[in-house]
């Protein structure tokens, strides 16, 4: 099923990876991901994770109120953009976007969420400091 111009449910990264089948589609999340993809020069977003059931989220040490549990978060990197450059781009986007989002910076890429529960921006940096 097509979710947006560049995302559909055929990718395994939208379902919970434990095999339970959880697949909550949040249109707002995919609007944000499409917007960020356009902001990044229309380079393909490589999703790592969207949904996690509560059990799987707990098993991997996810936040108790993770937006992944409700299908409202996307972890990703972008093909052809280095992680340091992606971080810079995501920070610029975060400060320029005109809607509440959550943005997490990680060594492997980016976490974006809808922040719809909080209705304000949230920013965190979990990169390993060397």
C-alpha positions as CSV (number, residue, x, y, z in Angstrom):
1,X,0.0,0.0,0.0
2,X,1.3,3.4,-1.0
3,X,1.7,5.8,2.0
4,X,3.2,8.8,0.2
5,X,5.2,9.6,-2.9
6,X,8.3,7.7,-1.8
7,X,7.1,5.3,1.0
8,X,4.9,2.3,1.0
9,X,4.1,-0.6,3.3
10,X,6.2,-3.1,1.2
11,X,9.3,-2.1,3.2
12,X,10.0,-4.3,6.3
13,X,11.2,-1.2,8.2
14,X,7.7,0.2,8.7
15,X,6.5,-3.0,10.6
16,X,7.9,-3.9,14.0
17,X,11.0,-6.0,13.4
18,X,10.1,-8.6,16.1
19,X,7.7,-10.2,13.7
20,X,4.5,-9.3,15.6
21,X,3.1,-7.5,12.6
22,X,2.5,-4.1,14.2
23,X,2.2,-1.6,11.4
24,X,0.7,1.7,12.5
25,X,0.7,4.3,9.7
26,X,0.9,7.9,10.8
27,X,0.3,10.1,7.8
28,X,1.8,13.1,9.6
29,X,5.1,11.2,10.1
30,X,5.3,10.4,6.4
31,X,4.5,14.0,5.5
32,X,7.5,15.1,7.6
33,X,9.7,12.4,6.0
34,X,8.7,13.5,2.5
35,X,9.3,17.1,3.5
36,X,12.8,16.2,4.8
37,X,13.5,14.1,1.7
38,X,12.7,17.2,-0.4
39,X,14.8,19.4,1.9
40,X,17.7,16.9,1.4
41,X,17.7,17.3,-2.4
42,X,15.3,14.4,-3.0
43,X,17.8,11.8,-2.1
44,X,16.3,8.5,-0.9
45,X,15.6,8.0,2.8
46,X,16.7,4.6,4.1
47,X,14.4,3.8,6.9
48,X,15.8,1.7,9.8
49,X,12.6,1.6,12.0
50,X,9.1,3.1,12.2
51,X,7.0,0.8,14.4
52,X,7.9,-1.1,17.6
53,X,5.5,-3.0,19.7
54,X,5.7,-2.3,23.5
55,X,7.4,-5.7,24.1
56,X,10.1,-5.3,21.4
57,X,10.6,-1.6,22.4
58,X,11.3,-2.7,26.0
59,X,13.6,-5.6,24.9
60,X,15.8,-3.2,23.0
61,X,15.9,-0.6,25.7
62,X,13.7,2.0,23.9
63,X,12.1,4.9,25.8
64,X,8.9,3.8,27.7
65,X,6.9,6.4,25.8
66,X,8.7,6.0,22.5
67,X,6.9,7.4,19.5
68,X,7.8,4.2,17.7
69,X,5.2,2.4,19.8
70,X,2.5,4.5,18.1
71,X,4.1,4.5,14.6
72,X,4.9,8.2,14.9
73,X,8.7,8.0,14.6
74,X,11.2,7.2,11.8
75,X,14.9,6.3,12.2
76,X,16.8,6.7,9.0
77,X,19.9,7.8,7.1
78,X,20.0,9.2,3.5
79,X,21.8,7.4,0.7
80,X,24.7,9.6,-0.5
81,X,24.9,11.9,2.5
82,X,27.5,11.3,5.3
83,X,26.2,11.1,8.8
84,X,27.9,14.3,9.9
85,X,26.5,16.2,7.0
86,X,23.1,14.6,7.6
87,X,23.2,15.9,11.2
88,X,24.0,19.4,10.0
89,X,21.2,19.3,7.5
90,X,18.7,17.9,10.1
91,X,19.6,20.7,12.6
92,X,19.0,23.3,9.9
93,X,15.7,21.7,9.1
94,X,14.7,21.5,12.7
95,X,15.1,25.2,13.2
96,X,13.5,26.1,9.9
97,X,10.4,23.8,9.9
98,X,7.2,25.4,11.0
99,X,5.6,22.5,12.9
100,X,6.5,20.6,16.1
101,X,8.9,17.7,15.6
102,X,11.2,15.6,17.7
103,X,14.8,15.3,16.3
104,X,17.4,12.9,17.7
105,X,21.0,12.8,16.4
106,X,22.7,9.4,16.6
107,X,25.9,7.9,15.3
108,X,23.9,5.8,12.8
109,X,21.6,8.6,11.5
110,X,18.5,10.5,12.5
111,X,15.3,10.0,14.5
112,X,12.4,12.2,13.5
113,X,9.0,12.1,15.1
114,X,5.7,13.9,14.9
115,X,5.8,15.3,18.5
116,X,2.0,15.4,18.3
117,X,1.6,14.5,22.0
118,X,3.7,17.5,23.1
119,X,2.9,20.1,20.4
120,X,6.4,21.5,20.7
121,X,9.9,20.9,19.4
122,X,12.2,18.4,21.1
123,X,15.9,18.0,20.2
124,X,18.5,15.6,21.6
125,X,22.0,14.4,20.7
126,X,23.0,10.8,21.4
127,X,26.1,10.8,19.3
128,X,29.2,9.1,20.9
129,X,31.6,11.8,22.1
130,X,35.2,10.9,21.2
